[in-house]
């Protein structure tokens, strides 16, 4: 398994890594919000209505 910081040797490797990343984001609805929170940008609302803390 290669490091997530390195590009693959072949385009198919890059495509596979991209597909795995998209699949991971699609199956964790909190993940995109976590990415945005770490950018330092202000997000309104701070959490989407269906993912408020405590739910």
PDB file with one MODEL, atoms N, CA, C and O in Angstrom:
MODEL        1
ATOM      1  N   UNK A   1       0.856  -1.180   0.000  1.00  0.00           N
ATOM      2  CA  UNK A   1       0.000   0.000   0.000  1.00  0.00           C
ATOM      3  C   UNK A   1       0.894   1.232   0.000  1.00  0.00           C
ATOM      4  O   UNK A   1       1.860   1.300   0.760  1.00  0.00           O
ATOM      5  N   UNK A   2       0.580   2.194  -0.840  1.00  0.00           N
ATOM      6  CA  UNK A   2       1.421   3.375  -0.953  1.00  0.00           C
ATOM      7  C   UNK A   2       0.979   4.456   0.025  1.00  0.00           C
ATOM      8  O   UNK A   2      -0.126   4.419   0.568  1.00  0.00           O
ATOM      9  N   UNK A   3       1.865   5.412   0.231  1.00  0.00           N
ATOM     10  CA  UNK A   3       1.570   6.541   1.111  1.00  0.00           C
ATOM     11  C   UNK A   3       0.534   7.439   0.458  1.00  0.00           C
ATOM     12  O   UNK A   3       0.584   7.646  -0.755  1.00  0.00           O
ATOM     13  N   UNK A   4      -0.404   7.978   1.228  1.00  0.00           N
ATOM     14  CA  UNK A   4      -1.424   8.857   0.640  1.00  0.00           C
ATOM     15  C   UNK A   4      -0.838  10.171   0.104  1.00  0.00           C
ATOM     16  O   UNK A   4      -1.515  10.902  -0.619  1.00  0.00           O
ATOM     17  N   UNK A   5       0.412  10.468   0.457  1.00  0.00           N
ATOM     18  CA  UNK A   5       1.029  11.709  -0.001  1.00  0.00           C
ATOM     19  C   UNK A   5       1.768  11.552  -1.326  1.00  0.00           C
ATOM     20  O   UNK A   5       2.251  12.539  -1.880  1.00  0.00           O
ATOM     21  N   UNK A   6       1.861  10.344  -1.835  1.00  0.00           N
ATOM     22  CA  UNK A   6       2.620  10.103  -3.054  1.00  0.00           C
ATOM     23  C   UNK A   6       1.697   9.701  -4.188  1.00  0.00           C
ATOM     24  O   UNK A   6       0.735   8.957  -3.997  1.00  0.00           O
ATOM     25  N   UNK A   7       2.011  10.210  -5.374  1.00  0.00           N
ATOM     26  CA  UNK A   7       1.253   9.808  -6.555  1.00  0.00           C
ATOM     27  C   UNK A   7       1.673   8.399  -6.947  1.00  0.00           C
ATOM     28  O   UNK A   7       2.807   7.995  -6.690  1.00  0.00           O
ATOM     29  N   UNK A   8       0.786   7.666  -7.553  1.00  0.00           N
ATOM     30  CA  UNK A   8       1.097   6.324  -8.002  1.00  0.00           C
ATOM     31  C   UNK A   8       2.007   6.334  -9.219  1.00  0.00           C
ATOM     32  O   UNK A   8       2.222   7.371  -9.845  1.00  0.00           O
ATOM     33  N   UNK A   9       2.531   5.173  -9.538  1.00  0.00           N
ATOM     34  CA  UNK A   9       3.404   5.040 -10.702  1.00  0.00           C
ATOM     35  C   UNK A   9       2.621   5.056 -12.005  1.00  0.00           C
ATOM     36  O   UNK A   9       3.178   5.344 -13.064  1.00  0.00           O
ATOM     37  N   UNK A  10       1.333   4.750 -11.930  1.00  0.00           N
ATOM     38  CA  UNK A  10       0.501   4.655 -13.128  1.00  0.00           C
ATOM     39  C   UNK A  10      -0.795   5.428 -12.905  1.00  0.00           C
ATOM     40  O   UNK A  10      -1.245   5.605 -11.773  1.00  0.00           O
ATOM     41  N   UNK A  11      -1.371   5.874 -13.988  1.00  0.00           N
ATOM     42  CA  UNK A  11      -2.625   6.615 -13.894  1.00  0.00           C
ATOM     43  C   UNK A  11      -3.702   5.785 -13.197  1.00  0.00           C
ATOM     44  O   UNK A  11      -4.524   6.332 -12.462  1.00  0.00           O
ATOM     45  N   UNK A  12      -3.704   4.489 -13.418  1.00  0.00           N
ATOM     46  CA  UNK A  12      -4.693   3.620 -12.763  1.00  0.00           C
ATOM     47  C   UNK A  12      -4.537   3.672 -11.246  1.00  0.00           C
ATOM     48  O   UNK A  12      -5.532   3.603 -10.524  1.00  0.00           O
ATOM     49  N   UNK A  13      -3.295   3.793 -10.747  1.00  0.00           N
ATOM     50  CA  UNK A  13      -3.072   3.905  -9.306  1.00  0.00           C
ATOM     51  C   UNK A  13      -3.700   5.174  -8.755  1.00  0.00           C
ATOM     52  O   UNK A  13      -4.324   5.168  -7.694  1.00  0.00           O
ATOM     53  N   UNK A  14      -3.524   6.264  -9.497  1.00  0.00           N
ATOM     54  CA  UNK A  14      -4.089   7.549  -9.078  1.00  0.00           C
ATOM     55  C   UNK A  14      -5.613   7.476  -9.111  1.00  0.00           C
ATOM     56  O   UNK A  14      -6.278   7.963  -8.197  1.00  0.00           O
ATOM     57  N   UNK A  15      -6.165   6.875 -10.155  1.00  0.00           N
ATOM     58  CA  UNK A  15      -7.622   6.741 -10.273  1.00  0.00           C
ATOM     59  C   UNK A  15      -8.184   5.891  -9.129  1.00  0.00           C
ATOM     60  O   UNK A  15      -9.225   6.219  -8.560  1.00  0.00           O
ATOM     61  N   UNK A  16      -7.485   4.795  -8.796  1.00  0.00           N
ATOM     62  CA  UNK A  16      -7.940   3.936  -7.696  1.00  0.00           C
ATOM     63  C   UNK A  16      -7.914   4.685  -6.365  1.00  0.00           C
ATOM     64  O   UNK A  16      -8.857   4.590  -5.580  1.00  0.00           O
ATOM     65  N   UNK A  17      -6.835   5.431  -6.108  1.00  0.00           N
ATOM     66  CA  UNK A  17      -6.728   6.195  -4.859  1.00  0.00           C
ATOM     67  C   UNK A  17      -7.811   7.261  -4.787  1.00  0.00           C
ATOM     68  O   UNK A  17      -8.379   7.504  -3.722  1.00  0.00           O
ATOM     69  N   UNK A  18      -8.099   7.897  -5.917  1.00  0.00           N
ATOM     70  CA  UNK A  18      -9.152   8.915  -5.963  1.00  0.00           C
ATOM     71  C   UNK A  18     -10.510   8.289  -5.659  1.00  0.00           C
ATOM     72  O   UNK A  18     -11.288   8.829  -4.873  1.00  0.00           O
ATOM     73  N   UNK A  19     -10.786   7.163  -6.279  1.00  0.00           N
ATOM     74  CA  UNK A  19     -12.062   6.482  -6.050  1.00  0.00           C
ATOM     75  C   UNK A  19     -12.208   6.061  -4.593  1.00  0.00           C
ATOM     76  O   UNK A  19     -13.288   6.202  -4.021  1.00  0.00           O
ATOM     77  N   UNK A  20     -11.150   5.552  -3.986  1.00  0.00           N
ATOM     78  CA  UNK A  20     -11.191   5.162  -2.579  1.00  0.00           C
ATOM     79  C   UNK A  20     -11.467   6.377  -1.688  1.00  0.00           C
ATOM     80  O   UNK A  20     -12.236   6.285  -0.732  1.00  0.00           O
ATOM     81  N   UNK A  21     -10.837   7.519  -2.002  1.00  0.00           N
ATOM     82  CA  UNK A  21     -11.058   8.736  -1.220  1.00  0.00           C
ATOM     83  C   UNK A  21     -12.485   9.224  -1.321  1.00  0.00           C
ATOM     84  O   UNK A  21     -13.090   9.610  -0.321  1.00  0.00           O
ATOM     85  N   UNK A  22     -13.025   9.209  -2.529  1.00  0.00           N
ATOM     86  CA  UNK A  22     -14.417   9.632  -2.731  1.00  0.00           C
ATOM     87  C   UNK A  22     -15.363   8.690  -1.992  1.00  0.00           C
ATOM     88  O   UNK A  22     -16.323   9.137  -1.365  1.00  0.00           O
ATOM     89  N   UNK A  23     -15.095   7.399  -2.064  1.00  0.00           N
ATOM     90  CA  UNK A  23     -15.924   6.409  -1.362  1.00  0.00           C
ATOM     91  C   UNK A  23     -15.896   6.670   0.148  1.00  0.00           C
ATOM     92  O   UNK A  23     -16.926   6.591   0.818  1.00  0.00           O
ATOM     93  N   UNK A  24     -14.713   6.979   0.673  1.00  0.00           N
ATOM     94  CA  UNK A  24     -14.568   7.259   2.111  1.00  0.00           C
ATOM     95  C   UNK A  24     -15.390   8.480   2.516  1.00  0.00           C
ATOM     96  O   UNK A  24     -16.074   8.462   3.539  1.00  0.00           O
ATOM     97  N   UNK A  25     -15.320   9.542   1.710  1.00  0.00           N
ATOM     98  CA  UNK A  25     -16.069  10.763   2.016  1.00  0.00           C
ATOM     99  C   UNK A  25     -17.575  10.504   1.913  1.00  0.00           C
ATOM    100  O   UNK A  25     -18.344  10.994   2.740  1.00  0.00           O
ATOM    101  N   UNK A  26     -17.993   9.749   0.918  1.00  0.00           N
ATOM    102  CA  UNK A  26     -19.421   9.462   0.734  1.00  0.00           C
ATOM    103  C   UNK A  26     -20.013   8.644   1.871  1.00  0.00           C
ATOM    104  O   UNK A  26     -21.217   8.714   2.114  1.00  0.00           O
ATOM    105  N   UNK A  27     -19.194   7.871   2.569  1.00  0.00           N
ATOM    106  CA  UNK A  27     -19.707   7.020   3.638  1.00  0.00           C
ATOM    107  C   UNK A  27     -19.527   7.616   5.025  1.00  0.00           C
ATOM    108  O   UNK A  27     -19.849   6.972   6.024  1.00  0.00           O
ATOM    109  N   UNK A  28     -19.021   8.828   5.096  1.00  0.00           N
ATOM    110  CA  UNK A  28     -18.871   9.504   6.388  1.00  0.00           C
ATOM    111  C   UNK A  28     -19.335  10.947   6.217  1.00  0.00           C
ATOM    112  O   UNK A  28     -18.540  11.801   5.825  1.00  0.00           O
ATOM    113  N   UNK A  29     -20.608  11.240   6.503  1.00  0.00           N
ATOM    114  CA  UNK A  29     -21.153  12.570   6.247  1.00  0.00           C
ATOM    115  C   UNK A  29     -20.480  13.676   7.072  1.00  0.00           C
ATOM    116  O   UNK A  29     -20.608  14.852   6.732  1.00  0.00           O
ATOM    117  N   UNK A  30     -19.791  13.333   8.114  1.00  0.00           N
ATOM    118  CA  UNK A  30     -19.096  14.350   8.915  1.00  0.00           C
ATOM    119  C   UNK A  30     -17.743  14.739   8.310  1.00  0.00           C
ATOM    120  O   UNK A  30     -17.228  15.818   8.601  1.00  0.00           O
ATOM    121  N   UNK A  31     -17.178  13.892   7.491  1.00  0.00           N
ATOM    122  CA  UNK A  31     -15.835  14.110   6.974  1.00  0.00           C
ATOM    123  C   UNK A  31     -15.690  15.401   6.166  1.00  0.00           C
ATOM    124  O   UNK A  31     -14.743  16.147   6.415  1.00  0.00           O
ATOM    125  N   UNK A  32     -16.575  15.705   5.213  1.00  0.00           N
ATOM    126  CA  UNK A  32     -16.417  16.972   4.483  1.00  0.00           C
ATOM    127  C   UNK A  32     -16.466  18.188   5.416  1.00  0.00           C
ATOM    128  O   UNK A  32     -15.729  19.152   5.211  1.00  0.00           O
ATOM    129  N   UNK A  33     -17.317  18.149   6.423  1.00  0.00           N
ATOM    130  CA  UNK A  33     -17.403  19.261   7.372  1.00  0.00           C
ATOM    131  C   UNK A  33     -16.117  19.366   8.184  1.00  0.00           C
ATOM    132  O   UNK A  33     -15.669  20.465   8.513  1.00  0.00           O
ATOM    133  N   UNK A  34     -15.535  18.231   8.500  1.00  0.00           N
ATOM    134  CA  UNK A  34     -14.261  18.239   9.214  1.00  0.00           C
ATOM    135  C   UNK A  34     -13.166  18.868   8.354  1.00  0.00           C
ATOM    136  O   UNK A  34     -12.357  19.653   8.848  1.00  0.00           O
ATOM    137  N   UNK A  35     -13.144  18.520   7.066  1.00  0.00           N
ATOM    138  CA  UNK A  35     -12.168  19.120   6.155  1.00  0.00           C
ATOM    139  C   UNK A  35     -12.337  20.636   6.129  1.00  0.00           C
ATOM    140  O   UNK A  35     -11.360  21.377   6.232  1.00  0.00           O
ATOM    141  N   UNK A  36     -13.569  21.088   5.993  1.00  0.00           N
ATOM    142  CA  UNK A  36     -13.837  22.528   5.942  1.00  0.00           C
ATOM    143  C   UNK A  36     -13.455  23.215   7.252  1.00  0.00           C
ATOM    144  O   UNK A  36     -12.901  24.315   7.234  1.00  0.00           O
ATOM    145  N   UNK A  37     -13.741  22.590   8.367  1.00  0.00           N
ATOM    146  CA  UNK A  37     -13.425  23.184   9.663  1.00  0.00           C
ATOM    147  C   UNK A  37     -11.917  23.406   9.815  1.00  0.00           C
ATOM    148  O   UNK A  37     -11.490  24.383  10.429  1.00  0.00           O
ATOM    149  N   UNK A  38     -11.125  22.512   9.263  1.00  0.00           N
ATOM    150  CA  UNK A  38      -9.674  22.617   9.395  1.00  0.00           C
ATOM    151  C   UNK A  38      -9.058  23.636   8.431  1.00  0.00           C
ATOM    152  O   UNK A  38      -7.859  23.903   8.511  1.00  0.00           O
ATOM    153  N   UNK A  39      -9.849  24.203   7.530  1.00  0.00           N
ATOM    154  CA  UNK A  39      -9.313  25.227   6.628  1.00  0.00           C
ATOM    155  C   UNK A  39      -9.162  26.559   7.344  1.00  0.00           C
ATOM    156  O   UNK A  39      -8.419  27.429   6.890  1.00  0.00           O
ATOM    157  N   UNK A  40      -9.870  26.725   8.473  1.00  0.00           N
ATOM    158  CA  UNK A  40      -9.839  27.994   9.179  1.00  0.00           C
ATOM    159  C   UNK A  40     -10.901  28.961   8.683  1.00  0.00           C
ATOM    160  O   UNK A  40     -11.014  30.078   9.190  1.00  0.00           O
ATOM    161  N   UNK A  41     -11.677  28.541   7.700  1.00  0.00           N
ATOM    162  CA  UNK A  41     -12.748  29.385   7.186  1.00  0.00           C
ATOM    163  C   UNK A  41     -13.939  29.346   8.134  1.00  0.00           C
ATOM    164  O   UNK A  41     -14.137  28.366   8.852  1.00  0.00           O
ATOM    165  N   UNK A  42     -14.718  30.400   8.133  1.00  0.00           N
ATOM    166  CA  UNK A  42     -15.943  30.436   8.920  1.00  0.00           C
ATOM    167  C   UNK A  42     -17.029  29.712   8.143  1.00  0.00           C
ATOM    168  O   UNK A  42     -17.254  29.983   6.963  1.00  0.00           O
ATOM    169  N   UNK A  43     -17.693  28.795   8.815  1.00  0.00           N
ATOM    170  CA  UNK A  43     -18.745  28.008   8.179  1.00  0.00           C
ATOM    171  C   UNK A  43     -20.064  28.349   8.853  1.00  0.00           C
ATOM    172  O   UNK A  43     -20.184  28.278  10.076  1.00  0.00           O
ATOM    173  N   UNK A  44     -21.062  28.723   8.041  1.00  0.00           N
ATOM    174  CA  UNK A  44     -22.391  29.035   8.571  1.00  0.00           C
ATOM    175  C   UNK A  44     -23.404  28.142   7.905  1.00  0.00           C
ATOM    176  O   UNK A  44     -23.512  28.188   6.679  1.00  0.00           O
ATOM    177  N   UNK A  45     -24.137  27.350   8.605  1.00  0.00           N
ATOM    178  CA  UNK A  45     -24.050  27.111  10.039  1.00  0.00           C
ATOM    179  C   UNK A  45     -22.792  26.321  10.354  1.00  0.00           C
ATOM    180  O   UNK A  45     -22.226  25.695   9.458  1.00  0.00           O
ATOM    181  N   UNK A  46     -22.339  26.331  11.602  1.00  0.00           N
ATOM    182  CA  UNK A  46     -21.111  25.617  11.944  1.00  0.00           C
ATOM    183  C   UNK A  46     -21.214  24.103  11.742  1.00  0.00           C
ATOM    184  O   UNK A  46     -20.202  23.428  11.554  1.00  0.00           O
ATOM    185  N   UNK A  47     -22.425  23.581  11.782  1.00  0.00           N
ATOM    186  CA  UNK A  47     -22.673  22.160  11.513  1.00  0.00           C
ATOM    187  C   UNK A  47     -23.938  22.082  10.683  1.00  0.00           C
ATOM    188  O   UNK A  47     -24.872  22.849  10.919  1.00  0.00           O
ATOM    189  N   UNK A  48     -23.994  21.181   9.723  1.00  0.00           N
ATOM    190  CA  UNK A  48     -25.244  21.039   8.984  1.00  0.00           C
ATOM    191  C   UNK A  48     -26.370  20.630   9.935  1.00  0.00           C
ATOM    192  O   UNK A  48     -26.115  19.938  10.920  1.00  0.00           O
ATOM    193  N   UNK A  49     -27.588  21.036   9.665  1.00  0.00           N
ATOM    194  CA  UNK A  49     -28.698  20.774  10.595  1.00  0.00           C
ATOM    195  C   UNK A  49     -28.858  19.297  10.952  1.00  0.00           C
ATOM    196  O   UNK A  49     -29.240  18.987  12.080  1.00  0.00           O
ATOM    197  N   UNK A  50     -28.578  18.376  10.023  1.00  0.00           N
ATOM    198  CA  UNK A  50     -28.768  16.961  10.328  1.00  0.00           C
ATOM    199  C   UNK A  50     -27.560  16.338  11.020  1.00  0.00           C
ATOM    200  O   UNK A  50     -27.585  15.146  11.324  1.00  0.00           O
ATOM    201  N   UNK A  51     -26.498  17.110  11.279  1.00  0.00           N
ATOM    202  CA  UNK A  51     -25.300  16.558  11.926  1.00  0.00           C
ATOM    203  C   UNK A  51     -24.864  17.389  13.119  1.00  0.00           C
ATOM    204  O   UNK A  51     -23.676  17.436  13.437  1.00  0.00           O
ATOM    205  N   UNK A  52     -25.800  18.042  13.781  1.00  0.00           N
ATOM    206  CA  UNK A  52     -25.443  18.861  14.928  1.00  0.00           C
ATOM    207  C   UNK A  52     -24.815  17.998  16.020  1.00  0.00           C
ATOM    208  O   UNK A  52     -25.130  16.815  16.148  1.00  0.00           O
ATOM    209  N   UNK A  53     -23.928  18.601  16.799  1.00  0.00           N
ATOM    210  CA  UNK A  53     -23.275  17.860  17.869  1.00  0.00           C
ATOM    211  C   UNK A  53     -24.320  17.256  18.792  1.00  0.00           C
ATOM    212  O   UNK A  53     -25.347  17.868  19.086  1.00  0.00           O
ATOM    213  N   UNK A  54     -24.036  16.052  19.238  1.00  0.00           N
ATOM    214  CA  UNK A  54     -24.933  15.378  20.162  1.00  0.00           C
ATOM    215  C   UNK A  54     -25.940  14.484  19.493  1.00  0.00           C
ATOM    216  O   UNK A  54     -26.728  13.828  20.174  1.00  0.00           O
ATOM    217  N   UNK A  55     -25.938  14.437  18.168  1.00  0.00           N
ATOM    218  CA  UNK A  55     -26.874  13.562  17.464  1.00  0.00           C
ATOM    219  C   UNK A  55     -26.181  12.315  17.009  1.00  0.00           C
ATOM    220  O   UNK A  55     -26.806  11.451  16.394  1.00  0.00           O
TER     221      UNK A  55
ENDMDL
END
